[in-house]
């Protein structure tokens, strides 16, 4: 069964300032429990802010390093999941359910891509 990477994109500079509340945490916990029991979830995690990251660039035969935060980036990867699904449609459905749990005043984008297996 193919694996899919879902990248959660957020605007780190203009993210929500209010607490999401206990109902959000409960709904998210229930979804994670469901997706785990279904045997779909392989791994998931949030990521540290870009202020704690480093970008390594290879250009013109030279390496360069840039420490965060990466203010030129409007959207950054704030978290990810790896799922094992029957097909892309199933992976997209799980990702859709994840996004719909967020408060409507939040801006969250997810990108679902199949992991190429050799």
N, C-alpha and C positions, 0 to 999 in steps of 0.2 A: 504494500500500500504506500502511495507517495506521501512524502512529508512536505509541509508548507511552512514558510516563515511569514509571520504576520508582524510587521513593524508598526508600532504606534507612534504617530507623528504628533508633536505638540508644539505650540508656540511658547517656548521657554521664557521669553521676555514679557509676554502679556498673558500668562496663564491665569486661571481663576484664583482669586484671592480669598474667597469664602470657603468655609469648610463644606465638604460634600455631604456631611451628615451620616448618621448611623445606618439609615435606610440604604444609602448607596453601598456602603461596605457589606451589608447583609445581602443585597441583590447580587453584588459581584462575587461574594463568597459562594452563594447558591449556584451561580453559573459555573464557577470554577469546579465546584463539587460535581455538577452534572457532566461537564466536559471530561473530567477525570474518570468518573464512573463509566462513561461511554467508551473509555479506552482511547480517546482522541488526543488528549493533552500529553505531550512529551516533556515540555519544559516551558516555563514562563517566568519573567522577571521584569522589574522596572530597572532603569539605568540611573546612575548618578548624574547630576547636572553637568553640563558641558564645562562649567568652571573647573571641574576636576579632571577633564579629559585632555588628551593631546592628539593632534592630527599629524600624521606623517605623510608627506607628499614626495613623490618621485617625479621630477620634471627636468628635462634637459640633461639627464644622466646624473642629477644631483638630488640628495635628500634634503628636505627641510622639515622642521618641527615647529608646530604652532600650539602653544598651550591655550586652553580655553579661558574664559568663555568665548564662544564663537559668535560674536555679535552680528556678523554679516549674514548669519543664517536665520531666516524667519522661522522655519520649522526644523526641529531636530527629532531624532529618534529618542523617545522617552521610555520605551519599553518594547518588549517583543514576546512572541510565543512561537513555539514550534509544535505543530500538530501533525498527526498522522490521520489522513482522511481518505475516503474512497476516491474523491476527485476534487477539482478546484471549486465546484459549486458547493460542496459540503464545507470546505474551508472558508469560503466567502460567507456562508450562512452563519457559522460560528462567529466570525469576525463582526458581522452585522449585529448579532445579538449582543456582543461585547460593547460595541459603539452605542447602541440604543439604551444601554443602562446608564450612561452618563447624563448629568443634568443638561437641560436643553440650552442653557446659557454658555456651556463649555464648547470649545472648538477642538474636536479630536478627529484625526484622519488615520485610517489604517491602510496599509498596503499589504496585500496578500500575494506571495510569490512561491511557486513550487521550487523546492530544493532539487537541484540536478543530481541525480544518483548515477554513479558510473557502473 
